Amino acid sequence: MPIPEEVTGDEIDKDVRQELQSLPKTLAEDVARNLVMVAQLLDEDPEAAYGYSRVALRLASRVAAVREAAGFAAYANQKYGEALAEFRAARRMTGSVELWPVMADCERGLGRPEKALDMAGAPEVHKLDKAGQVEMRLVAAGARRDMGQLDAAIVTLQSPELASNSVQPWTARLRYAYADALLAAGREREAREWFAKAVESDRDGSTDASDRLAELDGVEFMDALDEDEDGSGAGNDAEGSSAEDADKA
C-alpha cells in the first residue's frame, strides 16, 4: 500500500522504535512507516488503517507492537475475533495486562457479555492503572446492558471516579456512559444532569454529550442548506429556526 514520502517512521513512539530494533534496519523502517499510517488513519479511515496493519503484520508478526496495532485496526473494523487473537498474542509477548479491557470488549462484540463480566472480575483488573480500571468498568457496564440489566449497569458505573470533581482523560466518557444508562432506564431528569456534567468535562469533544443534552432540552438544529418544499432557498427560515433554538437554549 502506498505511503506518503513525508512519513518516515520516526513519528512512532520511542518504545515501539526500541521494539523494532530487533529487526534489520530497512525492514524496521518499513514496519515503522506502516505503523505510523495505522495510527494516523485509525479514526478517520479504519479500513485503510486495517490494510496497513496487515502489511506490518506480514513483515514483523513477532513484534508485540505490531500485533497490538493489528488488533486495534481489526477492532476499529468490528473484526472482534481477529482483534482478540491479536491482543492475546501481544499480551503473551509482553506479559502486560494493559489490553485486558479491550480484550473484554471484544468478547462483548462477539456476543459473549458473560465472558466480559468474568474478565471484569479477574485478578488482572487489580494490576491495571486507574485509566485501565475505569475502562474496565465501562466495559462491564456495557456487558450488563447487553444482558438487559440496566439497573446493574448503573450501579457498575457508580464509583469514586464518577463522583470526583477532578477532570481526568476518562471523566467525560464515564459521565456520558452513566447518563446514557440512566436515560435507558427512564430516569430522564438524572440523565440530563449527567449529560450536562459530561459536557463540562469533555474538553476535546470525545463524546456527543452536547447533542444528547440538546435533544433532552427539545432543541432542534436546522440545516441552513436545506431547501423548502417548493424548491426555493430556506435561508430565511433557517435563520428564524436558529433564533428560536437560541431562545430555547
Summary of the structure (lengths in Angstrom):
residues: 249
radius of gyration: 22.1
end to end distance: 48.1
largest distance: 67.5
contacts: 756
relative contact order: 0.06
helix: 67%
strand: 1%
